């Protein structure tokens, strides 16, 4: 569970998040949507403990950092650190015993090559493996499907569904609305620093249509594609 109370975040005079109050429950998958700059990544950074903020974020009986794992949009890896060494570092930092990485390597990554030389999709998959090894109760996945091949998309989808089945709290952002509509129990629209709307599955289609209407208007017709 993640309980957010009056969360606000500013960068100088720019107030990005404005008094957010919400509870994310165990065993649920939440999709966070909004235009670029709406504050999705800032919200995730606050929950993951990567940003200072005003307000409170609480979870279960442990502190937030101990309970929460975060997958960033663009994972960064140090030079001359192999994929295997990265996973070993994650385990050491979390104080957990290193498993057999080869048997956990479901994406067939070249673990003995430098992670910094991986493709964008390979980096995302390595970072996700590191997140899953941490055995947390809350998972924040910022654009988990970005840059990943279609086969791995299917695997990641199954992983997220497994997190739900095992009672984890999962927050996802994605620019692909259809992906969220298939996976999520609820979708939250972040606008002007706050959640303007929270919808369940029965309303997903109407939310998508409203977002299309708001974003597109009649702009597509201006292209005169019906020649």
N, C-alpha and C positions, 0 to 999 in steps of 0.2 A: 504494500500500500504506500502511496505517496500523497500526503496531505499538504496542500499549499495554502497559506494564509496571508492575504494582503501583500503579495509579492510585487515589488516594484524595482525597476532597474533603469538607471539613467547613465548616459555618457555625456558629461557636461550638461548642457541645456537640453539635450535630446533625450526625452523620456520614452524609452523603448517599451517597457512593460509597466502597466498601470493598475496596481491593486488587484492582482489576480487571486481569486479564491476558488479552489476546486480540489476534489479528492479523486485520485485514480486508484481503483480497487484491484485486488489480486484476481488472477484468472481472467483478466480482460485485456484486450488489445485496443489501444486508442490511436487514432490517426490525427495528426496535427497538420492543418492546411492553412494556407495564407499566401498572399503575394510575396515576392522577394522583398526583404526588408521589413516584413511584418513582425519579426521578433522570434521566430521559431527556434533558430539556433541559439539565440541569447537565452531563451527559456530553458533549453536543454542544458546549456552551460551552467546556468544557475542551479538546476536540479542536480547536476553531476558534481557540483562543488568547484567549478572552474571559474566562477565569477562571484564577486561580492554583490550583495543585494540587500534591499530593505524588506522586512517581513520574515516569515518563517516557512521552512519546508521540513516536514517531519515524516518519519517512516518507521512503523513497527516499534520494536524495543531497542534496536541498535541505531547508531548514527547513520546519517544519510550516505556518507562515503562508503561505509562498510556494507551497505545494502544495495548499492547502485552501480551498474556497469554501463559505460557509455561508448558507443561507436560513432566516431566523428565522420563528417562528410568526406573529408580528405585526410586519411590517416598519414602520419609522418613517421618515417623510420630513419634512424641514424645511419650514416655511411658505415660500411664494413661490419654490419650486423646482419647475420644470416637470419632467415625465417625461423630456424630452430632456436637460435640464440635469443631472438625476440620473445618467443613463447616461453623460454626458460626464464627470461627476465621478468615477464608478467607473473609467472608462478612465484618466483622469489619475492617480488614486491608485495604480493598478496599473502605471502606466508603459507602457500599451499605446496604440497608435494607434486613434482613434475610427473605427469603421466607419460605413457608411451606416445609421443607425438605422431609417430608414423601411423599408428592405428586410428588416431583422431583426425588424420589429415584427409578428410572427406572430399576436399576440393583438389586433391592431387597436386599440391603446391611443391615446387622444388625447394624444400626446407633448408638445404645446405648451400643455396645461393644467396647473394646479398639481397635483402628485402628492398633496399632503396632502388634496385634495378628491376624490380617487378613492374609489370604493367599496372595501370590504374585499377583494373578489376582484380588482379591478383593481390594487390595491396589491401583492397577492401576485404577480400576473403581472409587474408592472414589476420587482419585486425579483428574480424568477426570471430575467428577461432580464439584469439586472445581474450575477447570479451566473454565468450562462452566458458572458457576455462576457469573464470573467476568465481563461478557458482554463487551468483548474487540472486536476490529476489526481485529486483527491479532492473529492467533493461530499457535503455534509451537508444534508439537506432535512428540516426540522422541520415536520411537518404541511403538506406542499406542496399538498394537495388541499382544505385547509380554506377554506371561503368561496368556492370557485371554481365556476363554472357547469359543467354536464355536458359541453358542447363543449370547454371548456378542460381539463377533466379528461382527456379523450381525448388532447389535444395533449400535456399534461404526461406522461401515461403513455408516449407515443411518445418523448418527449425522454429520459426515464429509461432506456428500453430502448436508445436510441441511445448513451447514456453507457456502458452495459454493452458494446455492440458495439465501441466504440472503446477498450475497456480501462480505463475509469475505475473507481475505487472509489466506491461510492455507499451512503450510510447514510440510511435513511428512518424517520421515526416517523409513525404514523397511528393514529387511533382506529377506523379502518374496516378490520377484519381481512381482509375479502374482497379489498380493494385490495392489501394486502401479499401475500396468498397468490398473487395473479395475477402480481405483479411480481418478487418476491424469490427469490433462490437459497437464502437461509437466514433464519430468524426467530429472534431472541434475546429471551428473556424476562428482563427486569430486575426483580429482587425484592430487597428489603432491602439495596440498595446494591451488588448484584453480579448477574452473569448466572447464573441458576439453571438455565437450560436453553437449548440451541442445537439447533434442529431443521432438517432439510432438507425439500424439497418433499413427500417421501413421508409425512412426519409432520405436515404442516400441519393436516390435518383433525382428527387426534386432539388436537393442541394446542388448536385452537379449541374442541373439545368439552370438554376439561378446564377451560379458562378459563371457559366458560359455566357449567359445573357449580360451579366454585369461587365465582364471582361471584354467580350467581343462586340456587343451592340450590333451595329450594321457594318462594321469594318470589313468583314469578309466580302460583302457585296461590292465594296469599292474596288476590289481587284478585278471585277468583271470576268469571272472565270466561266460564265455560262455562254461563251461565244460559240 
